[in-house]
């Protein structure tokens, strides 16, 4: 795949990350904190995948932390390594925000709070902003 193709794909992925983050904000405003938290995780995952594409690589997997840890060291790695704690916090939202059997005796809609979804959105914003900075000339 050409460098131009990877760069184009990277821009598409980061645009979708922004769209997912807007959806997360909308979900939070409407009281769907579990869904907002999951959407924030998805937004950050897509942003990190955008960096992979920008670097000319094909990412695989859903763990944001693993995508950061496994990122090939090509001079850009140091720019995303600082996001590892945010990535780990968001990774914890991947399963239990969506499935009734991910939490004992309760459903995600009853457990996730406005504060938690706000934290997830802030962490995703940080990761998306870093990805956008890397993709900017």
C-alpha positions in Angstrom: 0.0 0.0 0.0 1.4 3.4 -0.9 2.3 6.1 1.7 -0.4 8.3 0.2 -3.0 5.6 0.7 -1.9 5.1 4.4 -2.1 8.8 5.0 -5.6 9.0 3.5 -6.7 6.1 5.6 -5.2 7.7 8.7 -7.2 10.9 8.1 -10.4 8.9 7.6 -9.8 7.0 10.9 -9.2 10.1 12.9 -12.3 11.8 11.4 -14.4 8.8 12.5 -12.7 9.0 15.9 -14.0 12.6 16.2 -17.5 11.6 15.1 -17.5 8.8 17.7 -16.5 11.3 20.4 -19.3 13.6 19.4 -21.7 10.7 19.7 -20.3 9.9 23.1 -21.0 13.5 24.2 -24.5 13.2 22.9 -25.0 9.9 24.7 -23.7 11.4 28.0 -26.0 14.4 27.7 -29.0 12.0 27.3 -28.0 9.9 30.4 -26.6 6.9 28.5 -23.3 6.9 30.5 -22.5 3.3 29.7 -22.8 3.9 26.0 -20.9 7.2 26.1 -18.1 5.4 27.9 -18.0 2.7 25.2 -18.1 5.3 22.4 -15.2 7.2 24.0 -13.2 3.9 24.1 -14.0 3.4 20.4 -13.0 6.9 19.5 -9.7 6.6 21.2 -9.1 3.2 19.6 -9.7 4.6 16.1 -7.4 7.5 16.8 -4.5 5.3 17.7 -5.2 3.1 14.6 -5.0 6.3 12.6 -1.5 6.8 13.8 -0.7 3.2 12.8 -2.0 3.9 9.3 -0.1 7.2 9.2 3.1 5.3 10.0 2.4 2.9 7.1 1.3 -0.1 9.2 -1.9 -2.1 9.5 -3.2 -2.2 13.1 -5.0 -5.1 14.6 -6.9 -5.6 17.8 -9.1 -3.5 20.1 -6.9 -2.8 23.1 -5.7 0.8 22.9 -2.9 0.1 25.4 -1.7 -2.9 23.3 -1.8 -0.8 20.1 0.4 1.7 21.9 2.8 -0.9 23.3 3.1 -2.7 20.0 3.5 0.5 17.9 6.7 0.1 15.8 9.4 2.4 17.0 9.9 4.9 14.1 10.3 8.2 15.9 6.5 8.6 16.5 6.3 6.0 19.3 7.5 8.5 22.0 4.6 10.7 21.1 2.0 8.1 21.9 3.7 6.3 24.8 2.7 9.0 27.2 -1.0 8.1 26.6 -0.7 4.6 28.0 -2.5 5.3 31.3 -5.4 6.9 29.4 -5.4 3.9 27.1 -5.5 1.4 30.0 -8.4 3.3 31.6 -10.4 3.2 28.4 -9.6 -0.4 27.7 -11.5 -1.3 30.9 -14.6 0.1 29.3 -14.6 -2.2 26.2 -16.7 -5.1 27.5 -18.5 -4.2 30.7 -20.2 -1.1 29.2 -22.0 -3.3 26.7 -23.0 -6.6 28.1 -25.4 -7.4 31.0 -23.2 -10.3 32.1 -20.1 -8.1 32.3 -21.1 -6.9 35.8 -22.5 -9.0 38.6 -26.3 -8.6 39.2 -26.7 -5.3 37.4 -26.7 -4.0 33.8 -24.3 -1.3 32.5 -27.1 1.3 32.2 -27.5 1.0 36.0 -23.8 1.2 36.9 -21.9 3.8 34.8 -22.1 7.3 36.1 -22.1 10.8 34.5 -18.7 11.4 36.1 -17.2 8.1 34.6 -18.5 8.9 31.2 -17.0 12.4 31.5 -13.7 11.0 32.4 -13.8 8.6 29.5 -14.6 11.4 27.1 -11.7 13.5 28.5 -9.3 10.7 28.1 -10.5 10.0 24.5 -10.2 13.7 23.7 -6.6 13.6 24.9 -5.7 10.6 22.7 -7.5 12.0 19.6 -5.8 15.4 20.0 -2.4 13.6 20.2 -3.3 11.6 17.0 -4.3 14.8 15.2 -1.1 16.4 16.2 0.9 13.5 14.8 -1.1 13.6 11.5 -0.6 17.3 11.1 2.2 18.5 8.9 
